[in-house]
């Protein structure tokens, strides 16, 4: 049985883990049912290019998540927009 962790790990500790040391037992296997209802969601409207000033730590964090960081930033803003739009109606 693989080692269970009883306290949160830092990102550095997680990155240092070997694949064989990671406990995946709580993740169900992906089967045909998982993919049956999946779909690709493409942006429904064109993007608008703009220049924006953001805190450096925010940009660094999104960039550290890998390729597509601008799309993820847009998704966070869209989520906030959608939530506020529902409240304001």
Secondary structure, DSSP 8 states (H G I E B T S, - for coil): -----SS---HHHHHH--GGG---TTS----HHHHHT------SS----------HHHHHHHHHT-TTHHHHHHHHHHHHHHHHHHHH-
